[in-house]
Every structure is written in C-alpha cells, then in structure tokens.
C-alpha cells in the first residue's frame, strides 16, 4: 500500500490523482530514499506491484554498480532544491524486477509539504530513442565514409583518365586535320565521330574533376567579394558573352566568408547555363542581384531563356541529369550539380523558380556573418 507519511490531506489526495494520471513513470521518495508514492506507469515499467515498492528504498530500482554513488546524488539534490534533469551528459539505467536494465531519462522535482520535502522523479524509458539515435549515427558515419570513398574514386578516376585520353584525342585531331578530304567520305565521317567523342569525353572528365575537387582543395574560407567573383566569371565567359550579345545587369553584391575561386565557378556555371539555354527570338538578358534576409544573403541569377517545367526543379541539380539531347544543347550534365555542391560547401542552399518559356531565376544563399552594409 502507499505510504501515508505526510500525504493524508485532501490536497495530497488530489496530488496523488495527478501523479497517477501522469503518462510517465512517477516515483516519489523522502529524504532517506524511501519510496512513498508510485503510479501505474511505474508498476508497468519496473514490473513491481506498488505494494512491493512503497516503503522500500529507491535504490532497489538502481543497478547494483551505481548504488554506492546514489546517496551522494540524493544529498546533492537536497542541498540545492530545484527542478532539474538527472544525469545530464551521461547515460542512466534503471533496474527492473526481472533483473533487466532499461535506459532512462529522469527529471527531478522537489515536493514540499508542511513537514518534509520529497523528491518526485519522472522517469521515461528512452531505450528505443537511444537505439534510433545510435542507428542514425551509424548510418550517418557509413554515408560519410561512402561519400568520401566515392569522391576519392571520382577524383582519382578523372585525374588519371586525363593522360590516356589526351594520348587518344591528340592523334585523332591531328589525323582529322592532316587527312580530311584525302580519304573517302565514310572515313572522314568516322574520324569526325571519333574526334567528337574524345572531345566530349575530355570535357566530361574535366567537369567531373572540378566536381570532385570541391571540398578536397583544402582551401579555407576567407573574406570574399561576390563582385570580384562575378567579374572573374564574366571574364572567363567573355567569348560566349560576345557571341551571344548577352546583356548583363548587376546590382551591388555582398562580401561574404567564402572560397573566391569556387564562388567565381558558381557564377560562371549559372551565367553559362543562362546563355546556353537562351531563346533564339530575343536578345539574352541576365539580371544578377542580392538581398539580405536575417542571417543570410540570397543571391539571384535571372534569365529570359527557355525556362524549366516545375517537375524538373529537383532533377536538374543531380549529376549527369539532362533535360535535352546533346544535339540540342551540348554539355555534360554536371554544371548545376557542381553549383549545388559549391553552395552546400558554403553552408547554403540553391533552388530555381521558372516556367516553360518564362525564363528562370536561380537563387542561392550565403552566410551573412558580416555587417549588412558590407558591399563592394
């Protein structure tokens, strides 16, 4: 039966009812560690009837290897009466009647009567939660190892493939220049196909190598001007910009913590995509701007190109994913995946808003750790 020690008033009866209705196991003990009250959830968790618990030491619910330290924890609680979690930073275990242990989380609360102070422990079985956390940690570590191995393979494969491919592409190009028109038409066609395939393979390997290098360069983030990065990107694209007669409109861009070369490559790929997927019935127009929202900059690259249908918004950022044939739009399908990788390397996110024939706007975020007025 429940102890009647200082718990006989109508108020205490109401308190007992509240404890009984609690969804967690509840165990209340006096200063000496004697159990005076438990609820049905405690019976269920520990496998005891309440008559087997009330009047006995709370240490019966503590695994033997921890019992010697338990009185000290109790004295510490009474020395500083306040509601607080028990065992913060370490795993706590409780002992069931059948001798098995359960991983628990315990909240301690002082309960004061006119004559004595009790400690009310709310006990939650966190075995499944802990198992799920450990499984998540294991899978995360496994995924990290897998990603590292994949990055290592991509880097080594793309780097080591460059030399043998050059040994193939070089003689093929020389053969095409020297013997074009001297053999029959079929021979010229075969050589042209071989040169085209080798050239596309070279571009694919170069892009794959650039993709695998992001995060491997060892470069640390520094104060980086997005304006300077954009200037570098436009310089790299000067030929195609001139050929397409593209109009570039730009607002002031922020200074951020970043890797300048990667930011330049980010702008280069987004602007290059805007030029590649342009409409043929109107001049190319690209608007570049930025706005600050709370702790991040949102940078936008807007074009008036062919647009993208909403069902492809996620797919376009996946490596090797293409929405058009190579005959329509050449490329390796790595550009936007590289953009996503660079942005995520900087702790941001990237997305697109678009519609068929309505142009596209690519947005990406960068951490705004600098003062909001810092622009160049």
N, C-alpha and C positions, 0 to 999 in steps of 0.2 A: 504493500500500500504506500501512498505518497506520504512523505513526512509532513507533520502538521506544525513543524517548528516555525513559529512566527508567520504562518500563512493561513490564518483562520478567519480573517475578516472578510466581509462582502467584497471589498476592493480586491483582496487577494484571490478570491474565488473568480472574479472577472479576469484577473491576470492569468489564472490557470487556464481558463477557457480560451484566452487569446493564444497562449503558448500551445495548447492542444490543437488549435486550428492552423498553426504555422505550417507552411509547406516543407520546411526543412526540419531535420532532426534538432531538437532542443533539449539541452541538459543543463540544469541549474544546480550549483553546488555552493556550500557555505565556505567560510574562511579556512576550515580544516580539510576541505576537499571532499566532504561528504555530500552525496547526491541527495537533493531534496525534492526535485521535480524533473520529470521527463515527459515527453509526448509520444503519441503513437508512431510518429516518423522515426523517433529514436529506437523504439522497440523493433521496428522494421529494419532499420539499418544495422543494428548490432545483434539482432537475433535473441534478445532477452525479453522476458516479461518485465513490466515496470516494477513489480514487487521484488524482482531479482536485482534491481539497480538501486532503488531508493533506499537510503540508509547505508549504502556501501561507498567505499572510496572511489572517486572518479578515476583513480589510477588503474582500475580494472579494465578501463577502455583504452589504456595506453600500452603499446607494445613494450615488452619487458626491457628491451635495450634502451628505451627512452625514459623509463620510470624514475631513475635516480635523479634526473635533472628536472622532473616535473614540479616538485615542491618549490624549487627556486623560481620557476616561471610564475607560479601562483603568488609567491611573495612579491615578485616584481609587479604583478598586476595590482595587488592591493596597495603597493607603495605608490602607485600612480593611477588612480581610478579614472578611467576614461574608456569610451567605446573605441575599439581598435581591432584590426585583424591580428591573428596569432600566427607566428611562424613566417612572417614576411621574408621572402628571399630564400626559403628552404622548404623542402617537401615535408608534409606532415602525414602521419599514418595513425589510424585508429584500429583497435583490436576488436574483432567480433567474438561472439560466444564460441563459434566453432574453431577458433584459433586462426582464422584467416585475417589478413590485414586489408584495409581499404584506404586509398589515398584520399585525403580530406582537405577541405578549406574551412577554417574556423574563425568566426567573428565573436569577440568577447564584449559583453556589455555588463556594467555594474547595475545591480538592482538593490536599492536601499529601502529598508523598512525602518520602523521606529527604533528597532533594537539591534539590527545587524545588516551588514552588506553582503549580498550574494553575488556570484558571477554567473551570468547566463550565457551559455555557449550555443551559437547557431552553427550547425555542422552540415556541410554539403559534401556529398560523395563526388569527387572530381576524377575518378578513375578513367571514365570514358573520355572526358575532355582532355585529360593529360595524354591518353593514348592517341587521340586525334592530333594533338599538338606535336607529339613525337613523330607521328607518321607524316605530318606536314613538313616538319623539319627534315626528316629523312628524304622525302620526295623533292624538297627544295634543293637540298645538297646534291642529290642524284641528278636533278635537272641542271644544276650549275656545272657539275662535272661533265655532263653530256654536252652542254653548250660549249664548254671550254674545249673539249675534245673535237667538236665539230668545227669550231673556229680555228683550232690548230691545224686540222686537216685541210680546211679551205685555204688557209694561208700557205701552208707548205705545198699543197697541190697546185694552186695558182702560181705561186712563185717558181716552183720547179718546172712547170709546164712552159714557161715563157721561152726558155732557151731552145728546147727541141722544136717548138712551134716556129720560132724565128728561123731555124735551120730549114724548115719546110716552106714557110711563106716567102722567104727571100729568094730562093732559086725559082719558085713558081712565078713571082713577079718579074724576075729577070727573063725567064722563059717567055712570058707573055709579051714583054717589050721587044725582045730580040726577034721572035719568030712569028709575031702576029702578021697574018696575011700571007705568010710563006708556006703555010700548011693548008689543008682543006678547011672548009667552014666548020665541020664537026670537031676538028682538032682545036680550032680557036674557041669553040663553044665549051669544050671540055676543060681547057685551060682556064677560061674565064670563070667557070663554076668552081674550079679548084682554088683560084685566087680569091674569089668572093668568100668561099667557106673558110679559108685560112684567115682572111681579114676579119671576118665576123668572130672567129674563134679567138683571135688576138684581142679584140675589143671585149669579148666576154671575160677572158682571163684578167684583163686589166681592171674591169669593173668588179670582178669577184675579189681580186686582190685589194682594191680600195675598200670594199665592203668588209673584208676580214681584218683590215688594218685598224678600223675604228675600234677603239678600246684596247688595242695592242701597242699603240705607239709609245705609251709611257708618258706622253705629254700631259702636263698638269694645267689646270685651268688658270687663267690669268685675266686681267682687265683687257677686254677685247671690244673693239669698236665694230658694231654691226655695219656702220657706214663704210669703214675700211674693208670689211669682208665683202660687202656688196660691190665696192669698186674693183676688188680683185676678181670677183666672179664675172663682172661685165667685161673686164679686160680679157679674161680667158675666152669669153664668148664673142669677142669683137667681130670676128669674121661672119658668124651666122647672124649677128645683130645687123650688120651692114647689109648682108644679102637679103634679109627679110624686111629691112626698113622698119624695124620694130621701134615703137615709141615707148620709152621708159619714163614713168612718172614716179617720183620718190618723195616720201615725207622724211622728216627727221627720224633717225633710228637711234636706239639706246646703246649705251655702253653696258656690257654685262660681264659676268665671270664666265669665261668660255675658252675654247681652243680655237684661235683665229683661223687656222687652215681648214678645220672642219666646218666652221661657220661659212667660210667662203665656198667650200664644196657644196654645202647645203643650198645656198643661194644659186650657185651655178646650176645645180640639177633642177631646181624648181623653175628658174627662168628658162633653162634649156628645154624643159618639158613644155612650157607655155609657147615657145617658138615652134617646137616640133608639131604640136597638136593645134596649130592655128587654122583659122578659116581662110579659104582662098579668095573669098569675095569681099574682104575688107582688110585694112592695114592692122598689123599686130599692135596691140596696146597692152602694156603691163603696168599695173599700179602696185607700188610697194609701200607699206606703211606699218605703223606700230602704235599700240595703245597699252597703257598700264591698267591692270585690274588687280588691286590688292598687292599680293607679293609676287606677281609675275608680269612679264611683258608678253603680249600677244602680237606676233608679227604676221602680216598677211602679204601674200603674193597673188594678186588678182589678174586674170587674163580675159580676153574676149574670144577664146578659142572654141573648139567644137563641143566642149562640155563633157560631163560624165553622168551616166544614169545612176541614181541612188543605190541600186543593188550592187554596184561595183565599188562603193566607197571604201570598204574594208579590203577587198581583194587587191586593189592597186598598190597597197603598201607591202604586199607579200613578195618575197624574192622570186624572180623568174615568171611572175604573172603578167600576162599581156592581154589587152582587150582588142588588139588589132593585129593583122598579119604583118610580117616583116616587109612585104611588098608595099603595104600602105604606109607604115611608119617604122623605119628601122630602129633598132635598139636591142638591148639585152634583157630588159625587164628587171634591172637591178636598181635603176635610178631612184625611184621613190622608196624602195626598201632601204637604200642607203640613207636617204633623208630621214626616215623613221629611226634608223639606228643612231644617227648623229644626234637627233633631237632627244632621244631617250638617254643617250650617253650624257647629255647635259641636264638630265632630270626633268625633261619636259614631255609634251605630247604633241602629236600632229594629226590634223584631220582636214577634210575637204568639204566644201559646200559647192554644189553645182547642179546643173540640169542639162539635158540634151540641147545643144545649140545655144546655150545660155552663158557660156564661159564658165570658168572655175576659179574659186578662191581657195588657196591652201593657207591654212593657219598653223602656226607652231608657237609654243610657249618657251620662254627662257626665264630662269630665275632672276627676280629683280632684287638683288641684295644691295644694290647701290641706291643712292638718293634718287627720287623720281625725276629730278631736274637734270640729271646727268645724261646729256645727249650730245652727239657730235654730228 
